Amino acid sequence: MNDEYKLLKIFSGRANPALATKIAQYVGIPLGQATISSFPDGETFVKFNENIRGRDVFIVQPTCPPTNHNLMELLIMIDAAKRASAARVTAVIPFYGYARQDRKDQPRVSITAKLVANLLVAAGANRVLAMDLHAQQIQGFFDIPVDHLTAVPVFYKFLEANNLLDLVVVSPDVGGIKMASTYAQLLGKGLTLVVKKRVDAYHTEADFVVGDVEGKDVLIVDDLTETAGTVVSAATILKKMGARRIYAGISHAVLNQIGIGRLRSSHLEELITTNSVPVPVVEGVRVTVLDVAPLLGEAIKRIHTGMSVTSLFEVDGKKINL
């Protein structure tokens, strides 16, 4: 082991141990050993099986479904690490659940994204490392440093390697226009917007398209899909407007059975996503899962050694503006 990382420890919760293992391999250290189990009543038990006194501890745990279970497990791991005298505890949250509840958009509701931030700080987290938050302002919900990465460089390298750069970039809704604009600027391509309305938590309807997609290949980009309603309805109207091949680049594919069913009957040529969360096998749909372990691992190395992470926001000399 490199002496530079002798005080660095990486542990994983049960949400995505495969990703944590790859991150540790990239950094060049073994994944830390911990016992995580559940009592018969559902309570979570955590014990670190090695000395972490004075160590720089990184806990990898996306808060994907089962969201509440994985979030609580993360909080308990942070608390256990602080009580074991870790020098610093960083919560590595590749996918930040509850991010969509970031404001009061109707009376008498919780700003749950802020509540989760408070819980992480109260548990003892000194720092947060996240990727493609649903809303940029969530960084401001924390009173501790937040390193917010993006998977854009990972997607760009895949698109370039597979000769898929001749695309029109599409935002499936108004809220995603900033991310889509980032892709369009990086690729040097046109930007198109699909205007939609949400019927309920499970259904959206695409109303019209702003821009020309006739006879063109398109890339729908978004940070998250769960029921796949937004991306599938966007693909449907894009096909009606004459789009040729339709791809989707989604950072976090938190797919449920509804989403899987919709993808099977959609016009998508391919769903490109990352391993920020475990991605289920979707029969009948071409799904490509990109590895973000090197991105997260490099950020961990730089945070541990006190280096800047700015270079992680550059591709081929072009700066990525989030």
GINORUR-V805399 format. One record per residue. N is the residue number from 0. RES is the residue in one letter. SS is DSSP state (A for helix, B for strand, O for the rest). PSI is psi in whole degrees, -180 to 180 (999 if undefined). NEAR is the number of other C-alpha atoms within 8 Angstrom. Layout:
N_RES_SS_PSI_NEAR / N_RES_SS_PSI_NEAR
//
This chain:
0_M_O_139_6 / 1_N_O_130_6 / 2_D_A_-24_5 / 3_E_A_-25_6 / 4_Y_A_19_9 / 5_K_O_-22_7 / 6_L_O_2_8 / 7_L_B_132_10 / 8_K_B_134_12 / 9_I_B_126_13 / 10_F_B_161_13 / 11_S_B_141_14 / 12_G_O_-168_14 / 13_R_O_2_8 / 14_A_O_-42_12 / 15_N_O_66_14 / 16_P_A_-28_9 / 17_A_A_-42_6 / 18_L_A_-44_10 / 19_A_A_-40_14 / 20_T_A_-43_10 / 21_K_A_-37_10 / 22_I_A_-46_12 / 23_A_A_-40_13 / 24_Q_A_-40_10 / 25_Y_A_-44_11 / 26_V_A_-30_10 / 27_G_O_26_8 / 28_I_O_156_10 / 29_P_O_148_7 / 30_L_O_132_12 / 31_G_O_151_9 / 32_Q_O_128_8 / 33_A_B_149_10 / 34_T_B_122_9 / 35_I_B_120_10 / 36_S_B_173_7 / 37_S_B_138_9 / 38_F_O_163_8 / 39_P_O_-30_5 / 40_D_O_2_5 / 41_G_O_-9_6 / 42_E_O_146_7 / 43_T_B_137_11 / 44_F_B_132_10 / 45_V_B_134_11 / 46_K_B_127_8 / 47_F_B_128_10 / 48_N_O_17_7 / 49_E_O_162_7 / 50_N_O_126_6 / 51_I_O_13_12 / 52_R_O_126_8 / 53_G_O_10_9 / 54_R_O_159_11 / 55_D_B_104_14 / 56_V_B_130_15 / 57_F_B_125_13 / 58_I_B_116_15 / 59_V_B_117_14 / 60_Q_O_96_15 / 61_P_O_145_15 / 62_T_O_58_14 / 63_C_O_171_12 / 64_P_O_138_8 / 65_P_O_109_7 / 66_T_A_-53_9 / 67_N_A_-39_8 / 68_H_A_-48_8 / 69_N_A_-35_16 / 70_L_A_-47_9 / 71_M_A_-39_9 / 72_E_A_-42_10 / 73_L_A_-45_12 / 74_L_A_-42_11 / 75_I_A_-39_12 / 76_M_A_-41_11 / 77_I_A_-46_15 / 78_D_A_-43_10 / 79_A_A_-39_11 / 80_A_A_-41_13 / 81_K_A_-40_12 / 82_R_A_-16_7 / 83_A_O_12_9 / 84_S_O_33_9 / 85_A_O_141_14 / 86_A_O_-39_10 / 87_R_B_142_11 / 88_V_B_122_16 / 89_T_B_124_13 / 90_A_B_114_14 / 91_V_B_106_12 / 92_I_B_85_13 / 93_P_O_-37_13 / 94_F_O_122_14 / 95_Y_O_102_12 / 96_G_O_161_10 / 97_Y_O_6_9 / 98_A_O_-23_12 / 99_R_O_-17_8 / 100_Q_O_68_10 / 101_D_O_6_12 / 102_R_O_167_6 / 103_K_O_96_10 / 104_D_O_0_5 / 105_Q_O_163_5 / 106_P_O_149_5 / 107_R_O_44_5 / 108_V_O_161_7 / 109_S_O_147_7 / 110_I_O_81_10 / 111_T_A_-30_10 / 112_A_A_-37_14 / 113_K_A_-40_11 / 114_L_A_-45_8 / 115_V_A_-40_9 / 116_A_A_-44_10 / 117_N_A_-40_10 / 118_L_A_-41_9 / 119_L_A_-42_11 / 120_V_A_-42_12 / 121_A_A_-32_7 / 122_A_A_-23_10 / 123_G_O_9_10 / 124_A_O_134_13 / 125_N_O_-18_10 / 126_R_B_155_11 / 127_V_B_135_13 / 128_L_B_117_13 / 129_A_B_171_14 / 130_M_B_129_12 / 131_D_O_64_12 / 132_L_O_147_12 / 133_H_O_-32_8 / 134_A_O_130_8 / 135_Q_A_-33_6 / 136_Q_A_-12_6 / 137_I_A_-29_12 / 138_Q_A_-36_8 / 139_G_A_-8_6 / 140_F_A_-15_10 / 141_F_O_146_12 / 142_D_O_18_6 / 143_I_O_162_8 / 144_P_B_141_8 / 145_V_B_123_10 / 146_D_B_113_8 / 147_H_B_107_10 / 148_L_B_168_10 / 149_T_O_147_8 / 150_A_O_4_11 / 151_V_A_-46_7 / 152_P_A_-35_10 / 153_V_A_-43_11 / 154_F_A_-42_10 / 155_Y_A_-45_10 / 156_K_A_-37_8 / 157_F_A_-46_9 / 158_L_A_-41_10 / 159_E_A_-44_9 / 160_A_A_-27_7 / 161_N_O_16_6 / 162_N_O_43_7 / 163_L_O_30_8 / 164_L_O_-12_7 / 165_D_O_71_7 / 166_L_O_157_11 / 167_V_B_129_14 / 168_V_B_135_16 / 169_V_B_131_13 / 170_S_B_127_16 / 171_P_O_-7_15 / 172_D_O_171_11 / 173_V_A_-37_10 / 174_G_A_-24_5 / 175_G_A_10_12 / 176_I_A_-32_10 / 177_K_A_-46_8 / 178_M_A_-45_12 / 179_A_A_-39_14 / 180_S_A_-37_10 / 181_T_A_-46_11 / 182_Y_A_-45_10 / 183_A_A_-43_13 / 184_Q_A_-43_8 / 185_L_A_-41_9 / 186_L_A_-14_8 / 187_G_O_36_6 / 188_K_O_172_11 / 189_G_O_160_8 / 190_L_B_132_12 / 191_T_B_148_13 / 192_L_B_134_13 / 193_V_B_125_15 / 194_V_B_126_12 / 195_K_B_169_13 / 196_K_B_142_8 / 197_R_B_125_8 / 198_V_O_-49_8 / 199_D_O_-168_6 / 200_A_O_-19_5 / 201_Y_O_-13_7 / 202_H_O_138_9 / 203_T_B_157_12 / 204_E_B_128_10 / 205_A_B_127_12 / 206_D_B_-52_8 / 207_F_B_169_8 / 208_V_B_133_11 / 209_V_B_105_8 / 210_G_O_171_7 / 211_D_O_124_6 / 212_V_O_5_13 / 213_E_O_125_8 / 214_G_O_12_7 / 215_K_O_153_11 / 216_D_O_141_13 / 217_V_B_151_14 / 218_L_B_111_12 / 219_I_B_123_14 / 220_V_B_141_14 / 221_D_B_164_14 / 222_D_B_-25_12 / 223_L_B_140_10 / 224_T_B_139_15 / 225_E_O_-62_10 / 226_T_O_-5_12 / 227_A_O_13_13 / 228_G_A_-45_13 / 229_T_A_-49_14 / 230_V_A_-37_11 / 231_V_A_-42_13 / 232_S_A_-35_11 / 233_A_A_-43_11 / 234_A_A_-37_13 / 235_T_A_-48_10 / 236_I_A_-31_11 / 237_L_A_-38_11 / 238_K_A_-41_11 / 239_K_A_-29_7 / 240_M_O_5_8 / 241_G_O_10_10 / 242_A_O_145_14 / 243_R_O_-84_10 / 244_R_O_139_9 / 245_I_B_122_15 / 246_Y_B_157_13 / 247_A_B_129_13 / 248_G_B_105_12 / 249_I_B_124_14 / 250_S_B_-45_12 / 251_H_B_109_13 / 252_A_B_84_12 / 253_V_O_66_12 / 254_L_O_137_13 / 255_N_O_-176_8 / 256_Q_A_-34_7 / 257_I_A_-46_9 / 258_G_A_-42_13 / 259_I_A_-43_12 / 260_G_A_-41_8 / 261_R_A_-39_12 / 262_L_A_-38_11 / 263_R_A_-32_10 / 264_S_O_15_6 / 265_S_O_177_9 / 266_H_O_10_9 / 267_L_O_132_12 / 268_E_O_-38_9 / 269_E_B_140_11 / 270_L_B_119_13 / 271_I_B_124_12 / 272_T_B_-170_13 / 273_T_B_171_14 / 274_N_O_30_12 / 275_S_O_-30_12 / 276_V_O_158_14 / 277_P_O_128_8 / 278_V_O_122_9 / 279_P_O_156_5 / 280_V_O_129_4 / 281_V_O_99_9 / 282_E_O_136_6 / 283_G_O_-1_5 / 284_V_O_132_10 / 285_R_O_110_9 / 286_V_B_125_9 / 287_T_B_124_9 / 288_V_B_117_9 / 289_L_B_146_11 / 290_D_O_120_8 / 291_V_O_7_11 / 292_A_A_-44_11 / 293_P_A_-38_10 / 294_L_A_-49_10 / 295_L_A_-39_9 / 296_G_A_-42_12 / 297_E_A_-39_10 / 298_A_A_-41_10 / 299_I_A_-43_10 / 300_K_A_-42_9 / 301_R_A_-39_11 / 302_I_A_-43_10 / 303_H_A_-39_10 / 304_T_A_2_7 / 305_G_O_24_6 / 306_M_O_163_7 / 307_S_O_148_7 / 308_V_O_10_9 / 309_T_A_-37_6 / 310_S_A_-17_6 / 311_L_A_-8_8 / 312_F_A_28_12 / 313_E_B_140_11 / 314_V_B_123_9 / 315_D_O_39_4 / 316_G_O_0_5 / 317_K_B_132_7 / 318_K_B_136_7 / 319_I_O_121_9 / 320_N_O_115_5 / 321_L_O_999_5
//
